[in-house]
Amino acid sequence: MVRSAVVLLSLLLVVISTPVRADGGATLQELLAVLEKGYGSLQDLQADFTQRTYIGSLKREEKGGGELFLKKKGGGAMFRFNYTKPKQQIVSNGRTVWYYLPDNRQVIQSDAARIFSGGNAMAMSYLTGLGNLSADFNVKLLSPEPDRKGNYQLELVPKKHNQSVARLMLSVSGVAVESYRAGGEPLFPVAASVLHDQMGNRTTIEYSRIRVNRGLGNDRFSFKVPVGVDVIKQ
């Protein structure tokens, strides 16, 4: 549950770093400005996603996917992951996080503040727009030219040891870059992400059917425990 939340929340980067220019293509400053503009205007998000998680200790990859919802609220944020494979839900109203496993007929209920404390506090700070990328990460543009999909690759390494994040790779949408250059409306800038943790695990998420600022209602982020389901409070 925590890994899934951290992957999403670590993407919300609302900062501009020191300019790094290369010949042609995009600069690091430009890409970070695209991230800032896209996330600075983001109020809510709905998207489909596919997820691949490589478990280092087992040398095994697990695949999943579904639909995600996210909404900023005051100084915090709410989110919902509706997984279709494996079938499960992760829901938070900003105060409580529910992890529902229908096949096990169990709900794990946790305090959001406790989950996003310690090493995971970095992720929550980006979600609420308080993070500082240049303060927390060493950021590298892997190439000033877009890849074969037309996107740009950034590598982010925490400056301080973080158990949840050893390295984060972001694929920044080339379409969002062109929109930024043309002075158009901000677009959701992240096409994909790869999160490496300190245990040798790797989680890759790709997004599609992205819709932003559609006015998602708060009821989307509430959870009612189904009848006959055990609640485990942590």
C-alpha positions as CSV (number, residue, x, y, z in Angstrom):
1,M,0.0,0.0,0.0
2,V,2.7,2.5,1.0
3,R,4.8,1.7,-2.1
4,S,1.8,2.5,-4.4
5,A,1.1,5.8,-2.7
6,V,4.7,6.8,-2.6
7,V,5.0,6.2,-6.4
8,L,2.2,8.6,-7.1
9,L,3.0,11.2,-4.5
10,S,6.6,11.4,-5.5
11,L,5.6,12.6,-8.9
12,L,4.1,15.9,-7.6
13,L,7.1,18.1,-8.0
14,V,6.3,21.8,-7.9
15,V,9.8,23.4,-8.2
16,I,12.3,25.0,-10.6
17,S,16.0,24.0,-10.3
18,T,19.3,25.5,-11.5
19,P,19.5,25.9,-15.3
20,V,21.4,23.2,-17.1
21,R,21.6,23.7,-20.9
22,A,22.6,21.3,-23.5
23,D,22.8,21.6,-27.3
24,G,19.3,21.4,-28.8
25,G,16.2,19.7,-27.4
26,A,15.1,20.6,-23.9
27,T,17.0,21.9,-20.9
28,L,16.7,20.7,-17.3
29,Q,15.3,24.1,-16.3
30,E,12.7,23.9,-19.0
31,L,11.5,20.4,-18.0
32,L,11.3,21.4,-14.4
33,A,9.3,24.5,-15.4
34,V,6.9,22.2,-17.3
35,L,6.5,20.1,-14.1
36,E,5.9,23.2,-12.0
37,K,3.3,24.7,-14.4
38,G,1.5,21.4,-14.8
39,Y,1.4,20.5,-11.1
40,G,0.9,24.1,-10.0
41,S,-2.4,24.3,-11.9
42,L,-3.5,20.8,-10.9
43,Q,-6.5,20.6,-8.7
44,D,-7.7,17.0,-9.4
45,L,-6.6,14.1,-11.6
46,Q,-8.2,11.0,-13.1
47,A,-6.2,8.5,-15.2
48,D,-5.8,4.9,-16.1
49,F,-2.5,3.3,-15.1
50,T,-0.6,0.1,-15.6
51,Q,1.9,-1.0,-13.0
52,R,4.8,-3.4,-13.0
53,T,6.6,-4.2,-9.7
54,Y,9.8,-6.1,-9.6
55,I,10.4,-7.7,-6.2
56,G,14.2,-8.0,-5.8
57,S,14.3,-10.6,-3.0
58,L,12.1,-13.0,-5.0
59,K,13.4,-12.0,-8.5
60,R,9.8,-11.9,-9.6
61,E,7.7,-9.3,-11.4
62,E,4.0,-8.6,-10.6
63,K,1.7,-6.7,-12.9
64,G,-1.4,-4.7,-12.1
65,G,-3.4,-1.7,-13.2
66,G,-6.6,0.2,-12.9
67,E,-7.8,3.7,-12.4
68,L,-6.5,6.5,-10.0
69,F,-8.1,9.6,-8.7
70,L,-6.3,12.5,-6.9
71,K,-7.6,15.8,-5.5
72,K,-5.8,18.5,-3.6
73,K,-7.7,19.9,-0.6
74,G,-6.5,22.8,1.5
75,G,-3.1,21.9,2.7
76,G,-3.5,18.2,2.0
77,A,-4.7,15.8,-0.6
78,M,-7.0,12.8,-1.2
79,F,-6.5,9.8,-3.5
80,R,-8.0,6.6,-4.7
81,F,-6.4,3.6,-6.5
82,N,-9.0,1.3,-7.9
83,Y,-7.0,-1.8,-9.0
84,T,-8.7,-4.2,-11.4
85,K,-5.7,-6.5,-11.3
86,P,-5.1,-7.5,-8.6
87,K,-8.6,-6.6,-7.3
88,Q,-8.1,-4.1,-4.4
89,Q,-8.6,-0.5,-3.4
90,I,-6.4,2.1,-1.7
91,V,-8.5,5.1,-0.6
92,S,-7.6,8.2,1.5
93,N,-9.7,11.2,2.5
94,G,-6.6,13.0,3.7
95,R,-6.9,11.8,7.3
96,T,-7.4,8.0,7.0
97,V,-6.1,5.5,4.5
98,W,-8.1,2.3,3.8
99,Y,-6.5,-0.7,2.0
100,Y,-9.3,-3.0,0.9
101,L,-8.6,-6.6,-0.1
102,P,-12.0,-8.0,-1.2
103,D,-10.7,-11.6,-1.8
104,N,-9.5,-11.7,1.8
105,R,-12.6,-9.8,3.1
106,Q,-10.3,-7.4,5.0
107,V,-9.8,-3.7,5.3
108,I,-6.6,-2.3,6.7
109,Q,-7.2,1.1,8.2
110,S,-4.3,3.5,9.0
111,D,-3.8,7.1,9.9
112,A,-2.5,9.0,6.9
113,A,-0.2,11.2,9.0
114,R,1.5,8.1,10.4
115,I,1.9,6.5,7.0
116,F,3.4,9.7,5.5
117,S,5.8,10.3,8.4
118,G,9.5,9.7,8.5
119,G,11.0,8.8,5.2
120,N,7.6,9.0,3.5
121,A,7.1,12.6,4.5
122,M,8.9,13.7,1.3
123,A,6.2,12.2,-0.8
124,M,3.4,13.9,1.1
125,S,5.2,17.2,0.8
126,Y,5.1,17.0,-3.0
127,L,1.4,16.1,-3.0
128,T,0.5,19.2,-1.0
129,G,2.8,21.4,-3.0
130,L,5.4,22.1,-0.3
131,G,8.3,20.1,-1.6
132,N,11.5,21.5,-2.9
133,L,13.1,19.4,-5.6
134,S,16.5,21.0,-5.6
135,A,16.7,20.7,-1.8
136,D,15.7,17.0,-1.7
137,F,17.1,15.6,-4.9
138,N,20.1,15.6,-7.3
139,V,18.3,15.9,-10.7
140,K,19.9,14.9,-14.0
141,L,18.6,15.2,-17.5
142,L,19.7,12.0,-19.2
143,S,19.5,13.5,-22.7
144,P,18.4,16.9,-24.1
145,E,16.8,15.0,-27.0
146,P,13.4,13.2,-26.6
147,D,13.3,9.4,-26.6
148,R,11.5,7.3,-29.3
149,K,8.2,8.1,-27.7
150,G,8.8,11.8,-27.8
151,N,9.4,12.1,-24.0
152,Y,12.3,13.4,-21.9
153,Q,14.0,11.3,-19.2
154,L,14.9,12.7,-15.7
155,E,16.8,10.9,-13.0
156,L,16.2,12.0,-9.4
157,V,18.4,10.7,-6.5
158,P,17.6,11.8,-2.9
159,K,20.3,13.9,-1.3
160,K,19.6,12.1,2.0
161,H,19.1,8.4,2.5
162,N,15.5,7.5,2.1
163,Q,14.2,3.9,2.6
164,S,11.3,4.3,0.2
165,V,13.1,6.1,-2.6
166,A,16.6,5.2,-3.8
167,R,16.1,6.6,-7.3
168,L,13.2,8.0,-9.3
169,M,13.0,8.1,-13.1
170,L,10.5,10.4,-14.6
171,S,9.4,10.4,-18.2
172,V,8.2,14.0,-19.0
173,S,5.7,14.3,-21.8
174,G,7.0,15.9,-25.0
175,V,3.5,17.1,-25.7
176,A,3.4,19.0,-22.4
177,V,6.8,20.5,-23.3
178,E,5.5,21.8,-26.6
179,S,2.3,23.1,-25.0
180,Y,4.5,25.0,-22.5
181,R,6.7,26.5,-25.2
182,A,3.6,27.7,-27.1
183,G,2.1,29.3,-24.0
184,G,-0.8,26.9,-24.0
185,E,-2.8,25.4,-21.1
186,P,-0.8,23.3,-18.6
187,L,-0.9,19.6,-19.2
188,F,-0.3,16.7,-16.9
189,P,3.5,16.4,-17.5
190,V,4.4,12.8,-16.5
191,A,4.0,10.0,-19.0
192,A,5.6,7.3,-16.8
193,S,7.7,6.8,-13.7
194,V,10.1,4.2,-12.4
195,L,10.7,4.1,-8.6
196,H,13.7,2.2,-7.2
197,D,13.8,1.6,-3.4
198,Q,16.6,0.6,-1.1
199,M,15.6,-3.1,-1.1
200,G,16.2,-3.6,-4.8
201,N,12.5,-3.4,-5.7
202,R,11.4,-1.5,-8.8
203,T,7.9,-0.1,-9.6
204,T,7.1,1.2,-13.1
205,I,3.8,3.1,-13.7
206,E,2.5,4.3,-17.1
207,Y,-0.5,6.6,-17.4
208,S,-3.2,6.9,-20.1
209,R,-6.6,8.6,-20.5
210,I,-5.4,11.5,-18.3
211,R,-8.1,14.0,-17.3
212,V,-7.4,17.0,-15.1
213,N,-9.5,19.5,-13.2
214,R,-12.8,18.0,-13.9
215,G,-14.2,18.9,-10.5
216,L,-14.0,15.6,-8.7
217,G,-16.3,15.4,-5.7
218,N,-15.0,14.6,-2.2
219,D,-17.3,11.6,-2.0
220,R,-15.0,9.9,-4.4
221,F,-12.5,9.7,-1.6
222,S,-14.6,8.2,1.1
223,F,-14.8,4.5,1.9
224,K,-17.6,2.6,3.5
225,V,-16.6,-0.8,4.9
226,P,-18.6,-3.5,3.3
227,V,-20.8,-5.8,5.4
228,G,-19.0,-8.9,6.7
229,V,-15.5,-7.5,6.1
230,D,-13.0,-7.5,8.9
231,V,-11.3,-4.1,9.8
232,I,-7.7,-4.2,10.9
233,K,-6.6,-0.9,12.4
234,Q,-2.9,-0.1,12.4
